[in-house]
Amino acid sequence: MPETSLTKKMVRCSINGVSVEVPEGTTILEAAKALGIYIPALCYHPKISITGACRVCLVEVDGAAVVSCATPVEEGMTVITNSPYVEELRKDIIDLILSDHPYDCMVCQKAGDCELQELAYLYQIRYPKFQGKKRMYKKRDGNPFIEREMEKCIQCGRCVKICDEVQGVGAIDFAYKGFDLKVCPPFEHDLDCEFCGQCVMVCPTGALVGKDWIARGRQMNIKKVDTVCPYCGCGCNITLHVRNNEVVRVTSSPDTFNEGYLCVKGRFGYKFINHPDRLKSPLIKRNGRFVEVSWDEALDYVAERFKEIKERYGPDALAGLSSARCTVEDNYLFQKFFRAAIGTNNIDHCARY
Amino acid sequence: MVGLATVFGSGAMTNSIPEIENNDVLFVIGSNTKENHPVLALRMIKAVRKGAKLIVADPRRVPMVRFAHLWLQQRPGTDVALLNSMMHVILKEDLVDRDFIVTMTEGFDREFIKNLEEYTPEVGQRITGVPKEKIIEAARLYGQAERAGIYYTMGITQHSHGSDNVFCIANLALMTGNLGREATGVNPLRGQNNVQGSSDMGCMPSMYPGYQRVDNPAVRERFQRLWGVKLSEKVGLTAPEMLYAAEAGKLRAMYIMGENPVLTDPDVSHTIKSFKSLEFLVVQDIFMTETAEIADVVLPGACFAEKEGTFVNTDRRVQRVRKAVEPPGMAREDTWIIMQLSKRLGYNMRYSGMDEIFQEIGMAWPAYAGITYTRLEKGGIQWPCPTTDHPGTKYLFKGGFPRGKARFTVVKYRPPYEEPDENYPFVLTTGRMLFQYHTGSMTRRAKAIETVAGEPYIEINPDDAVTLGLQDGDMVRVSSRRGEIRLKAKVSRRPDRGVVFIPFHFKEAAANILTNSEALDPLCKIPELKVCAVKITKV
């Protein structure tokens, strides 16, 4: 975001007839955004450096078309974002991008959440008017996390940049030239990286999606619940996507304090929740084997044994280990149980240090 | 935690995650941040890309080293010598913050200075193996910084002198005035989602919620009134002490909620033996863990996605956990189970919902008093937050420390409890890897994760591999005085010669069969999971 007016020289311009003052160096796209004026863009992303590749963000400045994401505002500039000239150009550019696209929105995981699909919709491009060669790739990336359907790649470069600039990994880059240009890992090997999925998060099309998400639900009948990641102590905010009482996907919103970034565990490590191995019934060991029992039977038995041991040996013969994985409320009640109900301070957990 | 509480009067990350990007020097010691706190590491990378200098001190070439200006590869267990030696340089070159020392601290006296005098860079080099030039450079970088932040994890604490390590880190920050200001601080990065919260809640034998001591009569009196019952004045047993007490027949029953100590505690056979000596063991968990298998009763709990509540992350941020799905089968929320048991033991806990429990916590500890479930709807709040109009606290110790003045501690280097010798010539250090988490009861059930990281391994330096006649992928037997495991060798330049690393996630080759349960820090009783001696043979 632009720095404050105290540190930077300000420049004034007009966008669609509205006058705006922004710090020097602000791009036309950012200035328009500050005014609430929407300029479509496919390669621009606020988390990465400017690319200026997709040309979708064209605007008219003094009669000429310029790329708004890469052009800084100049003093006295007059910008029009929606002139018929610009709109016509923009529509053609989107049309060109679509001319080499699989058009399989019906089965695409990204449908309803796809920036390219949304532009085709806004500009009502039903069939591409340009005909030409289409990319077809036989080899599929065998990594277990991320489906890379490169036929759907529009070569915006967001994934390449976020991997390098934010994640500091650089697992992928552009290879080949011209029509053969392709984003891929070195030597087109299968992707072998940290699998954070930051690339998936910024991909504007269905080229990158989680393998586990496919055919598990898109937008309809999905309940979204905001919560906190259960793994390390970073406390990343996550959104669980739920369908039929099953968590089918995890995302994070860019306006959270973790800026939408997650790691492999947070983004792809959710399968344990609905795993068949989950414990589903209280168990009591009888003759060396666990037997399923009702809650009442289990609780009565535990309480009785605790009481008996407390009476015979005193409260300090009992001890509890609590958990840094459970909630604050769980932990509060657990230690209260030992201190108030049992009567001992024998309570600890592994992360006291 | 205990270490920091002793120095400052409070134990937590002093500053916040978003502040990291404004550090001008970052000193990361004993933390494999890129693998263990991956998203927090992104802030560090951002800081570096904005021009900050990064110093990484770690016996292994951890991924953060790629971004570091300076990497100090100390021998495992020699952090005190490294830090004292850096402080020696800072003192000698007069990079100390005198104003801060005079107004905010105590104990910066002749004894403290005299102790540091012994730790010349030459001495530092001899003990740690880090070239003295690098020690001097690190000291200058840190000492001259405007806003330096220290970040550490278990590489500092899981030692028989873990508290000493923490004291040294505190000394370093105090001496240079890197506390109580934005983008500075002493920052222990918490390894689990709610370590901070469970510590805050007093799941410790000596403290009630809010780090209030159980042996303080006034404190106890307050809790007796809050809970309406007479409380024990005796400090309880720590986790390692519980195991010894069980073995000795003094402890008869245990109730374990959401932990798997069989795999996480040092010396697995000792742990199992201790639990088996109990008359009665209850385990409450979401999976049949290795610990649950030896229990008498297993109670099925609900996981994070199946309950309401809060987690407190590493920068003291209290955040809402929300229910998304129903628990499977008969599994129930942990709070429900605890309340049911409590009622049967004649002590009724009645709460209409999680928010009511949270309210009571606010009565037990003022740092939570201003936080409500309603406020948390708008996002997390960092404690201390004493009143409902308080915005929360980004960084601690602005204008002073809870205990008055922060205290310098004289720390002398002590070697690790178990050092390599002829029979066990390698130093084993343990930890996590990026893809797996702890004992794997969650991550190992994600097929994709198992595909890329489903096998135990031991990292061995290429030179050592040559000496042992090993190739990458060979099976080896690793043994210590406690036991032995078999696993694949991963020949890697990450560890130095003489040092090997095993991640502790894999039950089929549990690293903690090898580690030592006798080497405990005298103050906080943490076991020395980061150093033990092993031998390696090809099988």
Interface residues (C-beta under 8 A of the other chain):
Chain A: N143 P144 F145 E165 V166 Q167 G168 D192 E194 F195 C196 K211 D212 K223 V225 D226 T227 V228 C229 P230 Y231 C232 G233 C234 G235 C236 N237 L240 V242 N245 E246 V247 F257 N258 Y261 L262 C263 V264 K265 G266 F268 G269 Y270 K271 F272 I273 N274 H275 D277 R278 L279 K280 S281 P282 L283 I284 K285 F290 W295 A298 L299 D300 Y301 V302 A303 E304 R305 F306 K307 I309 R312 Y313 P315 D316 A317 L318 A319 G320 L321 S322 S323 A324 R325 C326 T327 V328 E329 D330 N331 Y332 L333 F334 Q335 K336 F337 F338 R339 A340 A341 I342 G343 T344 N345 N346 I347 D348 H349 C350 A351 R352 Y353
Chain B: M1 V2 I17 P18 K34 N36 H37 P38 V39 L40 L42 I45 K46 R49 R66 F67 M154 T157 Q158 G162 L189 R190 G191 Q192 N193 N194 V195 Q196 G197 S198 S199 D200 M201 G202 C203 M204 P205 S206 Y208 P209 V214 F223 W227 V229 K230 L231 S232 K234 V235 G236 L237 T238 A239 M242 A245 K250 L251 R252 A253 M254 Y255 I256 M257 G258 E259 P261 T264 D265 E279 F280 V282 D285 I286 F287 M288 A292 A295 D296 V297 V298 L299 P300 G301 C303 F304 A305 E306 K307 G309 T310 F311 V312 N313 T314 D315 R317 V318 Q319 R320 V321 R322 K323 A324 V325 E326 P328 G329 M330 A331 R332 E333 D334 T335 I337 I338 M339 Q340 L341 S342 R344 L345 G346 Y347 M349 M354 I357 F358 E360 I361 A364 G379 G380 L434 F435 Y437 S441 M442 T443 R445 A446 K447 A448 I449 T451 V452 D521 C524 I526
